[in-house]
């Protein structure tokens, strides 16, 4: 590439990064007029959980998140005696930086397809709803580092992401399995070592000093019933939207169903990857879809987990648009339906986009596998042509 061509290409990447930063600034500014910073868990959780500089999460206050989120949240409130806006802005600065770094790394590798990330509603609208970018950014950059052959660094990034949200941990067995066909066991060991180091650096200091925090984390999530917006919520209700089970039993049964379904899906993906039937990147994307669909709790920012794969895998633009539309529709109607109609009509209004999103995710899963099959066929044909030549 000529110097002028490289400069033009870099300028587009810089423009995308600048656009993401500007969008996050607008997102943050739109929330600030409210005392409690409108529509974000980041500020609400300080007040709801009673967290301040004198009462850190995990030690003096129960906190239902993995350790890295609590550590970042506490660091952001340390400089302030009172108020929610300034801690929110410090958190927003960290998350905006992660979004910008991810944008640049995706641009360097995938070029114009990065627009799917930079223009994604789950990023622009939900990027400051919660701390999910603490997991999405390292998980995405970790996959790029794995592709570049930096196994130890990739594992460390997956570990750091898992310390914020659990889904990057699913990538580890899939990537280890991908080493089976080529017997790259040294690379697998380095990645696992990096994962343990990255995870331990954030998790061990908390759980070693406050072991009850781990018990609270497990208990809190196991006792939650499915929320509106999750497919499990509707799977355990009849036509009148009455639950089949008492709340305690519903929480217990759906936890078992979700855990078993995700485990079976992961085992199948690992097996297919180990046999060379599935590329590791497609396997990680499918594992992310499985985690989203089996999650008892719906939060709009969870869809952000999948967005990097829409850049890294060449799926059809039509499906990408359907995913963004369905994602936005579930979020909007989950928030608005109770104000539009009473139950059960309000739940029907939520259920329609939930089913739409479910179908889109299934089609995306099929597309991920189809794309990899085409790529594998092209590679096989190229190898045959090289051999005959």
PyMOL commands that set and color helices and strands:
alter all, ss='L'
color gray80, all
select helices_A, chain A and resi 3-32+41-49+67-77+85-118+121-124+133-147+151-162+166-178+185-209+212-222+231-235+247-274+280-294+300-312+317-340+345-388
alter helices_A, ss='H'
color red, helices_A
deselect
rebuild
show_as cartoon
